[in-house]
Amino acid sequence: MVPLSASGRYATCVNERERIIERAAASYRALADLAEAIEDEWQYVTDLVEAYEPGLLALADVGGGRPPEPEQVAAVEEAIAEIELISDPHKAIDWLSTFPHVVALALGGDVHEPVGAGGNSGGYDASEPDDDSPFRALLLGDR
């Protein structure tokens, strides 16, 4: 049953978005734990997590209070399922920088968007992917 009040619907939307991001973040942390098994790469793994985890968590605020579409939730769930299959620490390292972008792409956000989005930090234009983004073609679509 859909609540009649807008506030009830908003809370449900936020909860769904937060739920999927929390699942993605938990899987990301598990991936980082696996990657840390390679002692020589510990600092690199730590740096990747420090760089990407805040942006991943900030994706909970993307969407302006609208619930994620079922296809978006399914895409994030599929990405989570894929990284949960990884058992090789070297492959885990590769995915530490890829997974947040996949989740962001699915939810229509960007992991480099400043926390507290809405403000424009450092001249960054969140409406356009940067030129060196591997997801530029996907984000721009037919533009």
KEKEMI-826706 format. One record per atom (N, C-alpha, C): residue in one letter; atom name; z, x, y. Coordinates in pm, whole numbers. Atoms other than C-alpha are relative to their C-alpha. Example, Ala and Ser with C-alpha at 12.3 -4.5 7.8 and 13.67 -1.06 7.14 Angstrom:
<pavexs>
+------+------+--------+--------+--------+
: resn : name :      Z :      X :      Y :
+------+------+--------+--------+--------+
:    A :    N :      0 :     89 :   -119 :
:    A :   CA :    780 :   1230 :   -450 :
:    A :    C :      0 :     90 :    120 :
:    S :    N :     -6 :    -82 :   -119 :
:    S :   CA :    714 :   1367 :   -106 :
:    S :    C :     73 :    -77 :    109 :
+------+------+--------+--------+--------+
</pavexs>
This chain:
<pavexs>
+------+------+--------+--------+--------+
: resn : name :      Z :      X :      Y :
+------+------+--------+--------+--------+
:    M :    N :      0 :     84 :   -117 :
:    M :   CA :      0 :      0 :      0 :
:    M :    C :      0 :     89 :    125 :
:    V :    N :     10 :    -74 :   -124 :
:    V :   CA :    -97 :    136 :    342 :
:    V :    C :     98 :    -60 :    100 :
:    P :    N :    -93 :     53 :    -99 :
:    P :   CA :    182 :    105 :    600 :
:    P :    C :    -75 :    -61 :    118 :
:    L :    N :     63 :     66 :   -113 :
:    L :   CA :    100 :   -131 :    886 :
:    L :    C :     12 :     80 :    128 :
:    S :    N :    -19 :    -75 :   -124 :
:    S :   CA :    242 :     94 :   1154 :
:    S :    C :    -77 :    132 :     -5 :
:    A :    N :     73 :   -126 :     -7 :
:    A :   CA :     42 :    392 :   1271 :
:    A :    C :     90 :    117 :    -36 :
:    S :    N :    -91 :   -111 :     30 :
:    S :   CA :    349 :    611 :   1242 :
:    S :    C :     19 :     17 :   -150 :
:    G :    N :    -12 :     -9 :    146 :
:    G :   CA :    383 :    530 :    872 :
:    G :    C :   -123 :     64 :    -62 :
:    R :    N :    123 :    -60 :     51 :
:    R :   CA :     20 :    619 :    812 :
:    R :    C :     -6 :    147 :     37 :
:    Y :    N :      3 :   -140 :    -43 :
:    Y :   CA :     55 :    941 :   1013 :
:    Y :    C :     88 :     85 :    -90 :
:    A :    N :    -91 :    -77 :     85 :
:    A :   CA :    352 :   1057 :    807 :
:    A :    C :    -62 :     24 :   -137 :
:    T :    N :     66 :    -16 :    129 :
:    T :   CA :    157 :    998 :    488 :
:    T :    C :   -111 :    103 :      9 :
:    C :    N :    109 :    -96 :    -19 :
:    C :   CA :   -141 :   1193 :    625 :
:    C :    C :     54 :    142 :      8 :
:    V :    N :    -60 :   -132 :    -17 :
:    V :   CA :     76 :   1484 :    730 :
:    V :    C :     58 :     47 :   -132 :
:    N :    N :    -59 :    -38 :    128 :
:    N :   CA :    259 :   1480 :    399 :
:    N :    C :   -105 :     45 :   -100 :
:    E :    N :    107 :    -37 :     93 :
:    E :   CA :    -66 :   1494 :    200 :
:    E :    C :    -56 :    137 :     35 :
:    R :    N :     54 :   -128 :    -45 :
:    R :   CA :   -201 :   1782 :    408 :
:    R :    C :    102 :    111 :    -25 :
:    E :    N :   -104 :   -100 :     23 :
:    E :   CA :    131 :   1968 :    393 :
:    E :    C :     18 :     27 :   -149 :
:    R :    N :    -16 :    -17 :    144 :
:    R :   CA :    157 :   1907 :     18 :
:    R :    C :   -106 :     93 :    -57 :
:    I :    N :    108 :    -82 :     56 :
:    I :   CA :   -181 :   2061 :    -58 :
:    I :    C :     10 :    144 :     52 :
:    I :    N :    -15 :   -136 :    -54 :
:    I :   CA :   -116 :   2357 :    173 :
:    I :    C :    118 :     70 :    -65 :
:    E :    N :   -115 :    -62 :     68 :
:    E :   CA :    225 :   2419 :     16 :
:    E :    C :    -38 :     45 :   -141 :
:    R :    N :     48 :    -40 :    133 :
:    R :   CA :     60 :   2422 :   -328 :
:    R :    C :    -89 :    123 :      9 :
:    A :    N :     90 :   -114 :    -18 :
:    A :   CA :   -207 :   2661 :   -202 :
:    A :    C :     81 :    126 :     35 :
:    A :    N :    -83 :   -114 :    -40 :
:    A :   CA :     56 :   2887 :    -40 :
:    A :    C :     82 :     53 :   -118 :
:    A :    N :    -77 :    -43 :    118 :
:    A :   CA :    267 :   2895 :   -358 :
:    A :    C :    -90 :     76 :    -97 :
:    S :    N :     95 :    -69 :     88 :
:    S :   CA :    -39 :   2992 :   -562 :
:    S :    C :    -41 :    134 :     61 :
:    Y :    N :     35 :   -124 :    -70 :
:    Y :   CA :   -129 :   3254 :   -301 :
:    Y :    C :    111 :    104 :    -19 :
:    R :    N :   -112 :    -93 :     20 :
:    R :   CA :    220 :   3407 :   -326 :
:    R :    C :      5 :     50 :   -144 :
:    A :    N :      4 :    -43 :    140 :
:    A :   CA :    192 :   3414 :   -707 :
:    A :    C :   -112 :    102 :    -21 :
:    L :    N :    110 :    -94 :      8 :
:    L :   CA :   -143 :   3589 :   -670 :
:    L :    C :     41 :    135 :     58 :
:    A :    N :    -49 :   -124 :    -61 :
:    A :   CA :     19 :   3845 :   -439 :
:    A :    C :     98 :     71 :    -92 :
:    D :    N :    -96 :    -61 :     94 :
:    D :   CA :    299 :   3902 :   -691 :
:    D :    C :    -75 :     72 :   -112 :
:    L :    N :     80 :    -63 :    104 :
:    L :   CA :     38 :   3975 :   -957 :
:    L :    C :    -66 :    127 :     53 :
:    A :    N :     69 :   -115 :    -60 :
:    A :   CA :   -151 :   4210 :   -724 :
:    A :    C :     95 :    116 :     25 :
:    E :    N :    -98 :   -106 :    -27 :
:    E :   CA :    168 :   4403 :   -645 :
:    E :    C :     31 :     84 :   -124 :
:    A :    N :    -20 :    -78 :    122 :
:    A :   CA :    169 :   4523 :  -1007 :
:    A :    C :    -69 :    136 :      9 :
:    I :    N :     68 :   -127 :    -19 :
:    I :   CA :    -65 :   4798 :   -892 :
:    I :    C :     75 :     74 :    111 :
:    E :    N :    -89 :    -67 :    -95 :
:    E :   CA :    182 :   5032 :   -726 :
:    E :    C :    -74 :     69 :    113 :
:    D :    N :     75 :    -70 :   -104 :
:    D :   CA :    -81 :   5232 :   -537 :
:    D :    C :    -56 :    -94 :    107 :
:    E :    N :     57 :     98 :    -93 :
:    E :   CA :   -201 :   4913 :   -368 :
:    E :    C :    106 :    -88 :     65 :
:    W :    N :   -107 :     86 :    -49 :
:    W :   CA :    140 :   4770 :   -276 :
:    W :    C :    -10 :    -24 :    150 :
:    Q :    N :      6 :     16 :   -146 :
:    Q :   CA :    106 :   4834 :    100 :
:    Q :    C :   -121 :    -84 :     41 :
:    Y :    N :    120 :     77 :    -30 :
:    Y :   CA :   -248 :   4697 :    106 :
:    Y :    C :     22 :   -148 :    -30 :
:    V :    N :    -29 :    138 :     38 :
:    V :   CA :   -135 :   4381 :    -76 :
:    V :    C :     94 :    -62 :    103 :
:    T :    N :    -95 :     51 :    -99 :
:    T :   CA :    157 :   4340 :    164 :
:    T :    C :    -70 :    -28 :    133 :
:    D :    N :     75 :     20 :   -124 :
:    D :   CA :    -75 :   4382 :    462 :
:    D :    C :    -89 :   -123 :     -6 :
:    L :    N :     86 :    119 :     15 :
:    L :   CA :   -318 :   4121 :    328 :
:    L :    C :     81 :   -129 :     10 :
:    V :    N :    -84 :    121 :     -1 :
:    V :   CA :    -41 :   3868 :    270 :
:    V :    C :     52 :    -26 :    141 :
:    E :    N :    -49 :     17 :   -137 :
:    E :   CA :    105 :   3929 :    616 :
:    E :    C :   -110 :    -47 :     94 :
:    A :    N :    112 :     39 :    -85 :
:    A :   CA :   -239 :   3883 :    768 :
:    A :    C :    -47 :   -142 :    -26 :
:    Y :    N :     61 :    128 :     36 :
:    Y :   CA :   -348 :   3571 :    580 :
:    Y :    C :     96 :   -116 :    -25 :
:    E :    N :    -90 :    112 :     34 :
:    E :   CA :    -41 :   3370 :    476 :
:    E :    C :     33 :    -88 :    121 :
:    P :    N :    -28 :     88 :   -114 :
:    P :   CA :     49 :   3249 :    830 :
:    P :    C :   -118 :    -92 :     32 :
:    G :    N :    118 :     82 :    -26 :
:    G :   CA :   -308 :   3127 :    882 :
:    G :    C :    -19 :   -107 :   -106 :
:    L :    N :      8 :     97 :    109 :
:    L :   CA :   -305 :   2958 :    543 :
:    L :    C :    100 :   -113 :     25 :
:    L :    N :   -102 :    101 :    -27 :
:    L :   CA :     19 :   2778 :    630 :
:    L :    C :    -34 :    -85 :    122 :
:    A :    N :     39 :     73 :   -121 :
:    A :   CA :   -119 :   2681 :    972 :
:    A :    C :   -106 :   -105 :    -27 :
:    L :    N :    101 :    101 :     35 :
:    L :   CA :   -394 :   2484 :    797 :
:    L :    C :     61 :   -138 :    -20 :
:    A :    N :    -67 :    130 :     12 :
:    A :   CA :   -134 :   2210 :    750 :
:    A :    C :    -17 :    -81 :    128 :
:    D :    N :     14 :     68 :   -129 :
:    D :   CA :   -190 :   2129 :   1119 :
:    D :    C :   -144 :    -34 :     36 :
:    V :    N :    141 :     27 :    -26 :
:    V :   CA :   -571 :   2108 :   1098 :
:    V :    C :    -28 :   -147 :    -30 :
:    G :    N :     42 :    137 :     30 :
:    G :   CA :   -727 :   1763 :   1114 :
:    G :    C :     52 :   -102 :     97 :
:    G :    N :    -46 :     93 :   -103 :
:    G :   CA :   -549 :   1607 :   1409 :
:    G :    C :     75 :   -121 :    -54 :
:    G :    N :    -78 :    110 :     54 :
:    G :   CA :   -320 :   1393 :   1195 :
:    G :    C :    -76 :    -88 :    -99 :
:    R :    N :     77 :     77 :     98 :
:    R :   CA :   -602 :   1257 :    981 :
:    R :    C :     28 :     55 :   -138 :
:    P :    N :    -21 :    -52 :    136 :
:    P :   CA :   -552 :   1277 :    607 :
:    P :    C :   -123 :     76 :    -45 :
:    P :    N :    118 :    -68 :     54 :
:    P :   CA :   -773 :   1519 :    420 :
:    P :    C :    -79 :    -99 :    -87 :
:    E :    N :     87 :     83 :     85 :
:    E :   CA :  -1068 :   1353 :    250 :
:    E :    C :     28 :     33 :   -146 :
:    P :    N :    -21 :    -29 :    143 :
:    P :   CA :  -1040 :   1321 :   -130 :
:    P :    C :    -80 :    121 :    -47 :
:    E :    N :     82 :   -115 :     38 :
:    E :   CA :  -1324 :   1574 :   -161 :
:    E :    C :     63 :    130 :     46 :
:    Q :    N :    -67 :   -119 :    -50 :
:    Q :   CA :  -1130 :   1821 :     51 :
:    Q :    C :    118 :     38 :    -89 :
:    V :    N :   -114 :    -24 :     89 :
:    V :   CA :   -819 :   1783 :   -163 :
:    V :    C :    -48 :     53 :   -134 :
:    A :    N :     56 :    -44 :    129 :
:    A :   CA :  -1029 :   1821 :   -478 :
:    A :    C :    -49 :    144 :      9 :
:    A :    N :     50 :   -138 :    -16 :
:    A :   CA :  -1190 :   2140 :   -342 :
:    A :    C :    116 :     99 :      4 :
:    V :    N :   -116 :    -89 :     -6 :
:    V :   CA :   -851 :   2295 :   -260 :
:    V :    C :     66 :      9 :   -137 :
:    E :    N :    -59 :      1 :    135 :
:    E :   CA :   -713 :   2190 :   -600 :
:    E :    C :    -82 :     87 :    -95 :
:    E :    N :     88 :    -82 :     84 :
:    E :   CA :  -1015 :   2352 :   -768 :
:    E :    C :     19 :    149 :     30 :
:    A :    N :    -23 :   -140 :    -37 :
:    A :   CA :   -962 :   2675 :   -573 :
:    A :    C :    135 :     48 :    -53 :
:    I :    N :   -132 :    -35 :     54 :
:    I :   CA :   -594 :   2674 :   -672 :
:    I :    C :    -10 :     22 :   -150 :
:    A :    N :     16 :    -14 :    146 :
:    A :   CA :   -688 :   2620 :  -1036 :
:    A :    C :    -71 :    130 :    -35 :
:    E :    N :     74 :   -125 :     26 :
:    E :   CA :   -932 :   2912 :  -1019 :
:    E :    C :     89 :    122 :     16 :
:    I :    N :    -80 :   -121 :    -17 :
:    I :   CA :   -685 :   3162 :   -878 :
:    I :    C :    117 :      4 :    -98 :
:    E :    N :   -107 :      1 :    100 :
:    E :   CA :   -419 :   3050 :  -1124 :
:    E :    C :    -48 :     52 :   -135 :
:    L :    N :     56 :    -56 :    123 :
:    L :   CA :   -653 :   3168 :  -1402 :
:    L :    C :     -6 :    153 :      3 :
:    I :    N :     13 :   -146 :    -15 :
:    I :   CA :   -655 :   3525 :  -1267 :
:    I :    C :    119 :     69 :    -64 :
:    S :    N :   -108 :    -76 :     65 :
:    S :   CA :   -459 :   3767 :  -1483 :
:    S :    C :    -13 :    150 :     26 :
:    D :    N :     23 :   -141 :    -31 :
:    D :   CA :   -606 :   4101 :  -1370 :
:    D :    C :     46 :     29 :    143 :
:    P :    N :    -50 :    -31 :   -134 :
:    P :   CA :   -414 :   4254 :  -1075 :
:    P :    C :   -109 :     47 :     97 :
:    H :    N :    108 :    -44 :    -88 :
:    H :   CA :   -733 :   4416 :   -939 :
:    H :    C :    -79 :   -119 :     53 :
:    K :    N :     71 :    121 :    -43 :
:    K :   CA :   -909 :   4080 :   -929 :
:    K :    C :     88 :    -80 :     95 :
:    A :    N :    -93 :     70 :    -90 :
:    A :   CA :   -597 :   3931 :   -767 :
:    A :    C :    -11 :     58 :    141 :
:    I :    N :     13 :    -63 :   -131 :
:    I :   CA :   -631 :   4185 :   -485 :
:    I :    C :   -127 :    -49 :     69 :
:    D :    N :    125 :     48 :    -58 :
:    D :   CA :   -992 :   4080 :   -431 :
:    D :    C :     16 :   -141 :     57 :
:    W :    N :    -14 :    140 :    -40 :
:    W :   CA :   -890 :   3715 :   -404 :
:    W :    C :    102 :    -22 :    111 :
:    L :    N :    -98 :     17 :   -107 :
:    L :   CA :   -605 :   3775 :   -158 :
:    L :    C :    -65 :    -20 :    136 :
:    S :    N :     68 :     19 :   -127 :
:    S :   CA :   -853 :   3796 :    126 :
:    S :    C :   -105 :   -111 :     -5 :
:    T :    N :    102 :    104 :     16 :
:    T :   CA :  -1094 :   3536 :    -13 :
:    T :    C :     59 :   -140 :     -5 :
:    F :    N :    -58 :    132 :     21 :
:    F :   CA :   -870 :   3246 :   -116 :
:    F :    C :     35 :    -74 :    129 :
:    P :    N :    -31 :     75 :   -123 :
:    P :   CA :   -739 :   3160 :    234 :
:    P :    C :   -124 :    -53 :     70 :
:    H :    N :    124 :     47 :    -61 :
:    H :   CA :  -1097 :   3136 :    361 :
:    H :    C :    -59 :   -118 :    -75 :
:    V :    N :     50 :    112 :     81 :
:    V :   CA :  -1196 :   2907 :     75 :
:    V :    C :     78 :   -127 :     33 :
:    V :    N :    -84 :    115 :    -34 :
:    V :   CA :   -903 :   2676 :    150 :
:    V :    C :    -33 :    -49 :    142 :
:    A :    N :     34 :     37 :   -137 :
:    A :   CA :   -984 :   2683 :    522 :
:    A :    C :   -135 :    -71 :      7 :
:    L :    N :    133 :     60 :      3 :
:    L :   CA :  -1348 :   2603 :    454 :
:    L :    C :      9 :   -143 :    -54 :
:    A :    N :    -14 :    133 :     61 :
:    A :   CA :  -1248 :   2308 :    234 :
:    A :    C :     65 :    -98 :     97 :
:    L :    N :    -73 :     89 :    -89 :
:    L :   CA :  -1015 :   2168 :    500 :
:    L :    C :    -58 :     -6 :    141 :
:    G :    N :     64 :      5 :   -131 :
:    G :   CA :  -1241 :   2234 :    797 :
:    G :    C :     76 :     79 :    105 :
:    G :    N :    -74 :    -82 :    -95 :
:    G :   CA :  -1020 :   2497 :    956 :
:    G :    C :    -44 :    144 :     -7 :
:    D :    N :     28 :   -143 :      2 :
:    D :   CA :  -1009 :   2871 :   1000 :
:    D :    C :    133 :     71 :     -9 :
:    V :    N :   -126 :    -70 :     16 :
:    V :   CA :   -737 :   3106 :    882 :
:    V :    C :     28 :     97 :    114 :
:    H :    N :    -23 :    -87 :   -115 :
:    H :   CA :   -783 :   3315 :   1196 :
:    H :    C :     33 :    -79 :    125 :
:    E :    N :    -34 :     83 :   -114 :
:    E :   CA :   -716 :   3019 :   1424 :
:    E :    C :    147 :     22 :     34 :
:    P :    N :   -139 :    -28 :    -35 :
:    P :   CA :   -397 :   3084 :   1619 :
:    P :    C :     94 :   -110 :    -46 :
:    V :    N :   -103 :     98 :     36 :
:    V :   CA :    -79 :   2914 :   1499 :
:    V :    C :     27 :    -83 :    123 :
:    G :    N :    -17 :     88 :   -114 :
:    G :   CA :    -17 :   2611 :   1718 :
:    G :    C :   -134 :    -29 :     63 :
:    A :    N :    137 :     19 :    -45 :
:    A :   CA :   -389 :   2549 :   1740 :
:    A :    C :     -8 :   -102 :    112 :
:    G :    N :     14 :     86 :   -115 :
:    G :   CA :   -516 :   2367 :   2038 :
:    G :    C :     -8 :     90 :    122 :
:    G :    N :     11 :   -100 :   -104 :
:    G :   CA :   -460 :   2666 :   2260 :
:    G :    C :   -106 :     99 :    -41 :
:    N :    N :    102 :    -99 :     29 :
:    N :   CA :   -724 :   2931 :   2285 :
:    N :    C :     60 :    136 :     27 :
:    S :    N :    -67 :   -129 :    -12 :
:    S :   CA :   -573 :   3271 :   2220 :
:    S :    C :   -101 :    113 :      5 :
:    G :    N :     83 :   -120 :     -7 :
:    G :   CA :   -748 :   3585 :   2334 :
:    G :    C :   -148 :    -27 :     10 :
:    G :    N :    141 :     29 :    -16 :
:    G :   CA :  -1077 :   3413 :   2414 :
:    G :    C :    -68 :    -41 :   -129 :
:    Y :    N :     58 :     39 :    128 :
:    Y :   CA :  -1128 :   3314 :   2050 :
:    Y :    C :    -48 :   -144 :      6 :
:    D :    N :     57 :    133 :      2 :
:    D :   CA :  -1357 :   3012 :   2016 :
:    D :    C :      7 :    -54 :   -141 :
:    A :    N :    -21 :     51 :    135 :
:    A :   CA :  -1228 :   2823 :   1711 :
:    A :    C :   -109 :    -97 :    -42 :
:    S :    N :    105 :     94 :     37 :
:    S :   CA :  -1524 :   2584 :   1726 :
:    S :    C :   -120 :     70 :    -62 :
:    E :    N :    109 :    -78 :     56 :
:    E :   CA :  -1762 :   2863 :   1623 :
:    E :    C :     56 :    114 :    -84 :
:    P :    N :    -45 :   -116 :     78 :
:    P :   CA :  -1713 :   3113 :   1339 :
:    P :    C :    -49 :    129 :     65 :
:    D :    N :     44 :   -125 :    -59 :
:    D :   CA :  -1732 :   3474 :   1446 :
:    D :    C :   -121 :     54 :    -75 :
:    D :    N :    127 :    -50 :     54 :
:    D :   CA :  -2052 :   3670 :   1380 :
:    D :    C :     14 :     69 :   -134 :
:    D :    N :    -14 :    -73 :    125 :
:    D :   CA :  -1908 :   3873 :   1093 :
:    D :    C :     69 :    -82 :   -110 :
:    S :    N :    -61 :     86 :    101 :
:    S :   CA :  -1762 :   3575 :    904 :
:    S :    C :    -95 :    -19 :   -117 :
:    P :    N :     87 :     22 :    116 :
:    P :   CA :  -1895 :   3557 :    547 :
:    P :    C :    -28 :   -149 :    -22 :
:    F :    N :     16 :    144 :     15 :
:    F :   CA :  -1868 :   3178 :    581 :
:    F :    C :    -76 :    -63 :    117 :
:    R :    N :     68 :     49 :   -120 :
:    R :   CA :  -2071 :   3151 :    903 :
:    R :    C :   -105 :   -106 :    -31 :
:    A :    N :    105 :     96 :     34 :
:    A :   CA :  -2366 :   2973 :    741 :
:    A :    C :     59 :   -132 :    -48 :
:    L :    N :    -62 :    121 :     50 :
:    L :   CA :  -2139 :   2726 :    567 :
:    L :    C :     70 :    -78 :    111 :
:    L :    N :    -72 :     65 :   -108 :
:    L :   CA :  -1931 :   2654 :    875 :
:    L :    C :    -93 :    -61 :    104 :
:    L :    N :     93 :     50 :    -99 :
:    L :   CA :  -2230 :   2607 :   1103 :
:    L :    C :    -90 :   -110 :    -53 :
:    G :    N :     86 :    102 :     58 :
:    G :   CA :  -2423 :   2390 :    861 :
:    G :    C :   -143 :     11 :     49 :
:    D :    N :    139 :      5 :    -44 :
:    D :   CA :  -2762 :   2286 :   1002 :
:    D :    C :    -18 :     30 :    148 :
:    R :    N :     12 :    -24 :   -146 :
:    R :   CA :  -2685 :   2382 :   1364 :
:    R :    C :    -93 :    113 :     29 :
+------+------+--------+--------+--------+
</pavexs>
